Amino acid sequence: MQRRLSTSSTAGGRALALADAGVFAAPRFVLETEVAAGRLVRVLPTVKLPQVTLYAARPARGEPPRKTRAFIELAKARLRQSPRQSRHE
């Protein structure tokens, strides 16, 4: 398969896939709404993406605001869910 277009942006890849510009590999939660609505179709369901490490960066001075801490905790909990668990609680 020859690549004519590429992006390192999740939003850009999603937009290109929705515009029928090619195949886009992304974590399930990024595209689940479009797949459920029939706007996108999984074409390689047995292919697994490599695991990645995600970092939350913030300034080192003092404690982060409560909203920032809550967001980080929510993100950690959601990203730890197995693919079989619901993303919509």
FISEFI-225351 format. One record per residue (C-alpha): residue number from 1; z, x, y. Coordinates in Angstrom, 1 decimal, always signed. Layout:
BEGIN
NUM | Z | X | Y
...
// end
This chain:
BEGIN
1 | +0.0 | +0.0 | +0.0
2 | -1.0 | +1.5 | +3.3
3 | +1.2 | +1.0 | +6.4
4 | -0.4 | +0.0 | +9.6
5 | +2.7 | -1.2 | +11.4
6 | +6.3 | -0.2 | +11.1
7 | +9.6 | -0.8 | +13.0
8 | +13.2 | +0.4 | +12.7
9 | +14.3 | -2.9 | +14.3
10 | +15.6 | -5.7 | +12.1
11 | +14.6 | -8.2 | +14.7
12 | +11.2 | -6.7 | +15.1
13 | +10.6 | -6.6 | +11.3
14 | +11.7 | -10.3 | +11.0
15 | +9.4 | -11.3 | +13.8
16 | +6.5 | -9.4 | +12.3
17 | +7.1 | -11.0 | +8.9
18 | +7.2 | -14.5 | +10.5
19 | +3.9 | -13.6 | +12.3
20 | +2.4 | -12.9 | +8.8
21 | +2.0 | -9.2 | +9.7
22 | +3.2 | -7.9 | +6.4
23 | +6.1 | -7.3 | +4.1
24 | +9.6 | -6.7 | +5.4
25 | +12.6 | -5.4 | +3.4
26 | +16.0 | -6.5 | +4.8
27 | +19.4 | -7.5 | +3.5
28 | +19.5 | -11.1 | +2.2
29 | +21.7 | -12.4 | +5.0
30 | +19.1 | -11.3 | +7.6
31 | +16.4 | -13.6 | +6.2
32 | +18.2 | -16.3 | +4.3
33 | +17.6 | -19.0 | +6.9
34 | +13.8 | -18.3 | +7.0
35 | +13.6 | -18.2 | +3.2
36 | +15.6 | -21.4 | +2.8
37 | +13.4 | -23.2 | +5.4
38 | +10.2 | -22.0 | +3.6
39 | +9.0 | -19.9 | +6.5
40 | +9.3 | -16.7 | +4.4
41 | +9.0 | -16.1 | +0.7
42 | +10.7 | -13.3 | -1.4
43 | +7.8 | -11.3 | -3.0
44 | +9.8 | -8.6 | -4.9
45 | +13.0 | -10.4 | -6.0
46 | +14.0 | -7.7 | -8.5
47 | +13.8 | -4.8 | -6.0
48 | +17.2 | -3.7 | -4.7
49 | +17.6 | -2.1 | -1.3
50 | +19.6 | +1.2 | -1.3
51 | +23.3 | +0.9 | -0.2
52 | +23.9 | +2.0 | +3.4
53 | +27.0 | +2.9 | +5.4
54 | +27.6 | +0.9 | +8.5
55 | +29.8 | +2.2 | +11.3
56 | +31.4 | +0.3 | +14.2
57 | +31.6 | +2.6 | +17.2
58 | +33.8 | +2.1 | +20.2
59 | +35.4 | +4.2 | +23.0
60 | +38.3 | +6.3 | +21.7
61 | +40.6 | +5.4 | +24.6
62 | +43.2 | +2.8 | +23.8
63 | +43.1 | -0.2 | +21.5
64 | +39.9 | -2.2 | +21.6
65 | +40.1 | -5.7 | +23.0
66 | +41.2 | -8.5 | +20.5
67 | +37.7 | -9.9 | +20.4
68 | +36.3 | -6.6 | +19.4
69 | +38.9 | -6.1 | +16.6
70 | +38.2 | -9.7 | +15.4
71 | +34.5 | -9.1 | +15.4
72 | +34.9 | -5.9 | +13.4
73 | +37.1 | -7.6 | +10.8
74 | +34.7 | -10.5 | +10.5
75 | +31.8 | -8.1 | +10.0
76 | +33.6 | -6.2 | +7.4
77 | +34.6 | -9.3 | +5.5
78 | +31.0 | -10.8 | +5.6
79 | +29.3 | -7.5 | +4.6
80 | +31.7 | -7.1 | +1.6
81 | +30.7 | -10.5 | +0.2
82 | +28.6 | -10.4 | -3.0
83 | +25.1 | -11.7 | -2.6
84 | +26.1 | -14.7 | -4.8
85 | +28.8 | -15.8 | -2.3
86 | +27.9 | -18.2 | +0.4
87 | +27.4 | -16.8 | +3.9
88 | +28.1 | -20.1 | +5.5
89 | +31.7 | -21.1 | +5.3
// end
